[in-house]
Amino acid sequence: MTGDHPELDAIRVAVSTVIFSLRTAPDGDRLMLSLVRRTRAPHQGSWALPGGWLDPTENLDAAASRTLAETTALKPAYLEQLYTFGDVDRAPTRAIAIVYWALLRSDLVDAQRAASGAPENVEWFDVDELPALAFDHHRIADYALWRLRNKVGYSRIAAGLLPDEFTLTELREVYEAVLGRRLDPSNFRRLLEGSDELIPTESFRTGKHRPARLYRYLASD
C-alpha cells in the first residue's frame, strides 16, 4: 500500500520509444532517429524522444504503439522493450521511463508521415549528431544505439530496415549505416552466404550494373 508513503503515490510511469530508420543524407543513407520538439514545460522547445504517460488500463506494448503513433504518426514493424530508466533525478517529478526501440523502413516512414493530421514537430537526426535532449533522453538514445550495434552482429534485426526482398549490397549498406563504418564487400558476402536464415530468390534487381540477385530472410516460426 502506498497510502502510508505519499511520495510513492506521486510516481508516474512513462513509455518512450527510440525509433531508428535509414534516411537519405548528402553522403548516402544514414542511420537516424526520430525526435519530437516539446510543446510544454519542462524543457519546452527542447528535443525529446517520442512517448507519453502509461494509461492504467493498457499494457506496455499497447502504450508504446499508442504514444508513438500519437507523437509521430509512425507504426513500426519491429517494436521491442529495451530497458527501464528510473534514476530519482531523471525528471522534475518522480517518473520511471519504460523504453522501447523500433525499426522502420524509410519508404514506410514517408508513407505514414504523409497521413493527414501527422504531427509537425517531428524531425530525424543522425544518431551520431544528436542535439541536446530533454531529461535523460541522450543517455537513453546512446544506450539504444549501443544495443542495436551489438545486436546487428548476431541477429536478423537489420531486416526491420529493409524491404522483404533485397540485394546483398543493400543488406551490407544497412550494416554499414548501423555500425557507422565500411565493411569489406567480399568478406561480407562470404559471411552471409553461409547463413541458414538468408534465402536466395529467383528474382534479380536490374540497373546500371549487372543484375543482382534478391534475397529474403527465412520466415520466423
C-alpha positions as CSV (number, residue, x, y, z in Angstrom):
1,M,0.0,0.0,0.0
2,T,1.3,3.4,-0.9
3,G,-1.1,5.4,1.3
4,D,1.4,5.4,4.2
5,H,4.0,6.9,1.9
6,P,2.5,9.9,-0.1
7,E,5.8,10.3,-2.0
8,L,5.2,6.9,-3.7
9,D,1.7,7.9,-4.8
10,A,3.3,10.6,-7.0
11,I,5.5,8.1,-9.0
12,R,4.4,8.1,-12.7
13,V,5.3,5.7,-15.4
14,A,6.1,7.0,-18.9
15,V,6.6,4.9,-22.1
16,S,9.2,6.2,-24.6
17,T,10.5,4.8,-27.9
18,V,13.8,5.1,-29.7
19,I,12.8,4.6,-33.4
20,F,15.5,4.1,-36.0
21,S,15.3,4.3,-39.8
22,L,17.7,4.8,-42.7
23,R,17.3,8.3,-44.1
24,T,18.9,9.9,-47.2
25,A,21.8,12.3,-46.5
26,P,24.2,14.1,-48.8
27,D,26.9,11.3,-48.3
28,G,24.4,8.4,-48.6
29,D,21.9,6.7,-46.3
30,R,22.4,7.4,-42.7
31,L,21.0,5.7,-39.5
32,M,18.7,8.3,-37.9
33,L,16.2,8.5,-35.1
34,S,13.0,10.5,-34.7
35,L,12.8,13.3,-32.2
36,V,9.8,15.4,-31.1
37,R,10.1,19.1,-30.1
38,R,8.4,19.5,-26.7
39,T,5.5,22.0,-26.6
40,R,5.2,22.3,-22.9
41,A,7.3,22.6,-19.7
42,P,9.6,21.2,-18.5
43,H,12.1,21.5,-21.3
44,Q,9.6,23.3,-23.6
45,G,11.2,23.8,-27.0
46,S,13.8,21.0,-26.5
47,W,14.0,17.9,-28.5
48,A,12.9,14.6,-26.8
49,L,12.2,11.0,-27.6
50,P,8.6,10.3,-28.6
51,G,6.5,9.0,-25.7
52,G,3.8,9.7,-23.1
53,W,2.3,8.5,-19.9
54,L,1.1,5.0,-19.3
55,D,-2.7,4.6,-19.1
56,P,-3.6,2.4,-16.1
57,T,-5.9,0.4,-18.4
58,E,-3.4,-0.5,-21.1
59,N,-0.5,-2.9,-21.3
60,L,3.0,-1.7,-22.1
61,D,3.2,-2.8,-25.7
62,A,-0.1,-1.1,-26.5
63,A,1.1,2.1,-24.7
64,A,4.3,2.1,-26.7
65,S,2.4,1.8,-30.0
66,R,-0.2,4.4,-29.0
67,T,2.3,7.0,-27.8
68,L,4.5,6.6,-30.8
69,A,1.5,6.9,-33.2
70,E,0.2,10.0,-31.3
71,T,3.5,11.9,-31.3
72,T,5.0,10.9,-34.7
73,A,2.2,9.1,-36.7
74,L,4.7,6.2,-37.1
75,K,3.8,2.5,-36.8
76,P,6.9,0.4,-36.9
77,A,7.0,-3.3,-37.9
78,Y,9.6,-4.0,-35.2
79,L,9.0,-2.9,-31.6
80,E,10.7,-4.3,-28.6
81,Q,11.0,-3.4,-25.0
82,L,14.6,-2.1,-24.4
83,Y,15.2,-1.1,-20.8
84,T,13.7,0.8,-17.8
85,F,15.2,4.1,-16.6
86,G,14.4,5.1,-13.1
87,D,17.0,7.4,-11.6
88,V,15.5,9.6,-8.9
89,D,16.6,12.8,-10.5
90,R,15.8,12.0,-14.1
91,A,12.8,14.3,-14.2
92,P,11.5,17.2,-12.0
93,T,8.9,14.8,-10.5
94,R,9.4,11.2,-9.8
95,A,9.0,9.3,-13.1
96,I,10.0,5.9,-14.4
97,A,10.5,5.5,-18.1
98,I,9.9,2.2,-19.8
99,V,11.8,2.4,-23.1
100,Y,11.1,0.6,-26.3
101,W,13.1,0.6,-29.5
102,A,11.8,0.3,-33.0
103,L,12.9,-0.1,-36.6
104,L,11.1,1.2,-39.7
105,R,11.8,1.1,-43.4
106,S,12.4,4.5,-44.9
107,D,9.6,4.2,-47.5
108,L,7.1,3.4,-44.8
109,V,8.3,6.4,-42.8
110,D,7.4,8.6,-45.7
111,A,4.1,7.0,-46.3
112,Q,3.0,7.1,-42.7
113,R,4.1,10.7,-42.2
114,A,2.2,11.7,-45.3
115,A,-1.1,10.8,-43.5
116,S,-3.4,13.7,-42.7
117,G,-3.0,15.1,-39.2
118,A,0.6,13.8,-38.7
119,P,2.3,16.0,-36.0
120,E,4.6,18.6,-37.5
121,N,7.0,18.9,-34.6
122,V,8.9,15.8,-35.6
123,E,12.4,15.6,-37.2
124,W,15.0,13.0,-38.0
125,F,18.6,13.3,-36.7
126,D,21.8,11.4,-37.4
127,V,22.4,9.1,-34.5
128,D,26.0,10.4,-34.2
129,E,24.9,14.1,-34.3
130,L,22.0,14.5,-31.9
131,P,21.1,17.8,-30.5
132,A,20.8,18.4,-26.7
133,L,17.9,16.4,-25.5
134,A,15.4,16.8,-22.6
135,F,15.6,14.9,-19.4
136,D,18.0,11.9,-19.7
137,H,17.0,11.1,-23.3
138,H,20.5,11.4,-24.6
139,R,21.6,8.6,-22.3
140,I,18.6,6.5,-23.4
141,A,19.4,7.1,-27.1
142,D,23.0,6.2,-26.6
143,Y,22.0,3.0,-24.9
144,A,19.6,2.1,-27.6
145,L,22.3,2.7,-30.3
146,W,24.8,0.6,-28.4
147,R,22.3,-2.3,-28.1
148,L,21.4,-2.0,-31.8
149,R,25.1,-2.1,-32.9
150,N,25.8,-5.1,-30.8
151,K,22.6,-7.0,-31.8
152,V,23.1,-6.5,-35.6
153,G,26.1,-8.7,-35.5
154,Y,24.3,-11.8,-34.3
155,S,20.7,-11.4,-35.3
156,R,18.4,-10.6,-38.2
157,I,17.4,-7.3,-36.8
158,A,18.6,-5.5,-39.9
159,A,15.5,-6.9,-41.6
160,G,13.5,-4.2,-39.9
161,L,15.2,-1.6,-42.1
162,L,14.8,-3.5,-45.4
163,P,12.1,-4.4,-47.8
164,D,11.0,-8.1,-47.9
165,E,13.5,-8.8,-50.7
166,F,16.9,-7.1,-51.1
167,T,20.3,-7.5,-52.6
168,L,23.4,-8.3,-50.6
169,T,24.7,-4.9,-51.4
170,E,21.6,-3.3,-49.9
171,L,22.0,-5.5,-46.8
172,R,25.6,-4.6,-46.4
173,E,24.7,-0.9,-46.7
174,V,22.3,-1.3,-43.8
175,Y,25.0,-3.0,-41.7
176,E,27.4,-0.1,-42.6
177,A,24.8,2.5,-41.6
178,V,24.1,0.8,-38.3
179,L,27.7,0.2,-37.4
180,G,29.0,3.6,-38.7
181,R,31.9,2.0,-40.7
182,R,32.6,0.5,-44.0
183,L,32.7,-3.3,-44.5
184,D,34.7,-5.3,-47.0
185,P,32.2,-6.4,-49.6
186,S,33.9,-9.8,-50.3
187,N,34.2,-10.7,-46.7
188,F,30.6,-9.7,-46.0
189,R,29.3,-11.7,-48.9
190,R,31.2,-14.8,-47.8
191,L,29.9,-14.4,-44.2
192,L,26.2,-14.1,-45.2
193,E,26.2,-16.7,-48.0
194,G,26.8,-19.3,-45.3
195,S,23.7,-18.1,-43.3
196,D,20.8,-20.6,-42.9
197,E,18.4,-17.7,-42.5
198,L,19.2,-15.8,-45.7
199,I,17.4,-17.3,-48.7
200,P,18.2,-16.5,-52.4
201,T,15.2,-15.9,-54.6
202,E,14.7,-16.3,-58.3
203,S,14.4,-12.6,-58.8
204,F,17.1,-10.0,-59.8
205,R,17.5,-6.3,-59.4
206,T,18.5,-4.6,-62.7
207,G,20.3,-1.3,-63.1
208,K,23.4,0.2,-64.5
209,H,25.5,-2.8,-63.4
210,R,24.9,-6.5,-63.9
211,P,21.7,-7.9,-62.4
212,A,21.9,-8.5,-58.7
213,R,20.1,-11.5,-57.1
214,L,17.4,-10.7,-54.5
215,Y,17.4,-12.4,-51.1
216,R,14.9,-12.7,-48.3
217,Y,15.1,-13.8,-44.7
218,L,13.6,-17.2,-43.8
219,A,10.2,-16.7,-42.2
220,S,10.2,-16.7,-38.5
221,D,8.4,-19.5,-36.6
